[in-house]
Amino acid sequence: MTLLLEGKSALVTGGASGIGRATAVALSREGARVLVQDRAEAGAQETVGLINAAGGQAVSIGGDVTNESDVQAMVAMAVASFGRLDVAFNNAGISPAAANSALQRTHELSLTAWQKLIDVNLTGVFLCMKHQIPHMLAGGGGAIVNTASVAGLVGLPTAAAYVAGKHGVIGLTKTAAMEYAREGIRVNAVCPGYVLTPMTQDGVARRGEELLNKVPMHRLGRPEEIAEAVVWMSCERASFVTGSFYTVDGGYYAA
């Protein structure tokens, strides 16, 4: 059986749990060697353990995607470990709760909370691409997938900074796709809906039925379902796909 990413080198940020972990495992299953990054380095090491135990090849690194030196070190480690960088999944992100701004309307947001959400969810993606793209150019191309959200396509009351950041990810994705299309680099975004991950557990516990009523499938997504979309966007089966965003949301955006 031919694997979709046989011989490829991949980098996953936010890979300690949830969508990042599921995607790192899925990329490895399809033949990629994977560097797993997360601020929670112990969790990243656990993901690596899962991959290596299944016969894959992975390494981990800690660091903060809002720190340019950390990002440079992450990309350098991927290239040093595997010889090149073919695939990047820029997934690291935080929720409003992580910035102590859950359920706050726009005028209630502190500048600190706003800046933290923008720094991680948008600037972090920019910094990752800034340092990934030169290696992909040197290697003749590659595929980048950025994690946006259905909140990057619609408004979401009491989540102004999160929504602004995710809208920004989609705009950044489209622009980079246009800039590098003739040099073999494809740039796309995945837009998850409500997915059961450690990041969403608190909101689901508080508002579970309310959230489900917004989803035509009337269930939460699984991290593995997002991972499948990322794998496809990362492989040659998506060779004519760039500048696009794909919702994986149980019908939320369509409703």
N, C-alpha and C positions, 0 to 999 in steps of 0.2 A: 504494500500500500504506500502510495506517495504521500508524504506529509506536506502540509500547506506551507510550512516555513522551514523546511529542511535546510540546515546550514546557515540560517540567519542568526544575527545577533540582535537582541532586544533589550530595551531598558523600560522598566515600569516604576513610576513614582507612586507613592502612597500604597505600597504593595504589602503592608503588614496585615491587612484584613480586608473584608468586604470585596468590593469590585476589583480593587487592585490585586488582591491575593488570587481571586478567581481567574483574573486575566493572566497573571503571571503563570499560573498552573496550566491554563489553556494554551498559551503561547508555547510553553515547553512541550506539551502533549503533541503539538504540531511540528516539533523539531527545532524550535529556537533555543539558543542558549540565552539565559536571562539574567540581567542584573536587577535585583529588587532593592529599591530605595524606600526608606521611610524614616521620618523623624523618630518613630518608635522602633529603634533598631532591633530590639529583641523580637518584635513581631515580624520584621523583615527576615530575620534569621529563621524563624519558624516556617515562613513561606518557602525559603530556600530548602529547609529540611524536607518539606513535603515534595518538592520538585526532585531533589536528589534521590530521595527514597523511592520515587517512581521511575528512576532510571534516567532522569534529565540532568542538565548541567546548569547550575545557577550559583551566583554569589550575591552577597548583600552589602549594603553600605547605609550608614545613617545620614544625618544631615537635614538641612532645612531648605526647601525650594525657594524661600524668599532671600536666601543668602547666596550671592553670586559666587563666592568662593566655594561654597558647598556644592553648588550646581556644577561648576567647572570640575571639581574633584570627582563627582559622580559620573560625568560623561567620560572623563579621562580614564576612570577605572573600567568602565564598560569597554572602551577601545583597547585598553591594555590587557584586559582579561580575555577578550574574544577576537581581537584583531581589527574589528570594524564595528560600525553601528548601522544597522539596517532598519530597525523598527523602534519607535519610541511611543510609549503610552503615557502621556502627561496627565496623570490622574489625581495627584495629591490635591486635596481640598478640605475645607472645613464648613460646618453648618453655622447658622446664626447662633445656635446654642453655645458653640465653642468660643464665640466672641461675646458671650453674655448679653446677647441682643434678641433672644427668642421672643416673638410676639410683640416686638416694638414697632410702632409706626415710624414713618420717616422722620418726623420732627423729634421723636424720642431717642433716636440713635445718637450715641456719642461719636465724636470724631475718631476716637480710639477704636471703637467697634467697627466703624466703616472702614478704617484703614487696614485693620487686621484682615477683614474678609477680602478686600480688594488685593491686598498684598499676597495672600496665599492663593486665592482662586483665580486671579488674573495675572498679576505680576509674576507669580511663580511659573505659570505656563509660558509667559514671554521669555523669562530667563532660561527655561529649559530649551525652548526652540532656538534661542540665540546661540546656545553652545552646542546643540545637537546638529544643527543645519550645516555648519562648516565641515564636520566629519562626513555627513551624508554627501555633500558636494564632492568631497575628495574621493569618496567611494563610488561615485557614479549614480547616486540616487538613494531613495529610502522611502519609508512610509511613517508618517506621524499621525497619531490619533490623540486628540485632546478631549478631556472630559468636560462637557458643558452640562446641560440639564434641560428638562422641559421648562425650567425657570429661566432659561436663556431665550425662550421663544414667547413666553407669555408673562404677564404681570402676576405677582404673588404678594398679596397684602401682608404686611408685617415682615417682609424680607427684602427690603430695598437694596441693601448692599450686596446680598447674595445674588439677587436678580440682576443687578447692574454688572457684577463681576461675570456672571455666566453669559449675559448678552455680549459682554466684551470678549469672552473666549470665542464665541461664534464669529464675531467680526474679525478678530485676529486670525482665526483659522482661514476664513475666506481670503483675506489679504495675503497671507503667506502662501496659500495655494496658488494664487495668481502669480506671485513673484518667482516661484521656483518650478512652475509647471513644465517649463522647457528644459529643466536640468534634472528631471527624473525624480523629483521629490513630490510625493502626494501628501496633502495635509487635509485631514477630515476631523469631524467631531462626533462624539456619541452623546446623545441627550437622554439619560435615564429618567424615568419617572420615579414613582415611589418604590424603592427597593429596600428590602430588609437587610440592613447592615448595622454594625455597631454605631455608626454615625447617626442613624435614623431611629434607633431603638427608643430613645426618650420620646420623640414626637409621636411615634406609633403607639406607645403606651398611653399617651395622653389623648390622642385624637384618632385612634385606629379606625373606628367605623366611619367617622367623617371623611377620612382620607380614602377609604375603600369606596365610598359612594361617589367619588370623583373619577373612579377608574372603571370604564365599561367592563373590563374583565372581572372586576370586583375581587381583586387579590393584589398582593404586593409582588413585585418582581423578585427574582433570585439573582444574586451576583453573577452566577454562571450564565444567565441569559444575556446580560450585558457583555460578558466576556466573549460570547460567540460573535456578536456584532463587531467587536474590536478585532478579533482574529481575522474575520473576513476583510475588513477595511485594510488590514496590515499585509494581506497576501496578494499574490498576482492575479487572483480571480477578480480583484477590484481594480485592475490596472487602468481603467478609464474613469475612475472615481476620484475626484479631488475637489476641494472647496465645498464639500457637502456636509450636512449634519443629519444624523439618523436618530430618530426617536425610538426608544425601546421602553414603552411606557404603558402597555396594556390598553392603549386607546385614549389615554388622558388628553393628548394634544388634539385629537380628532373630535373630541366630545364638545 
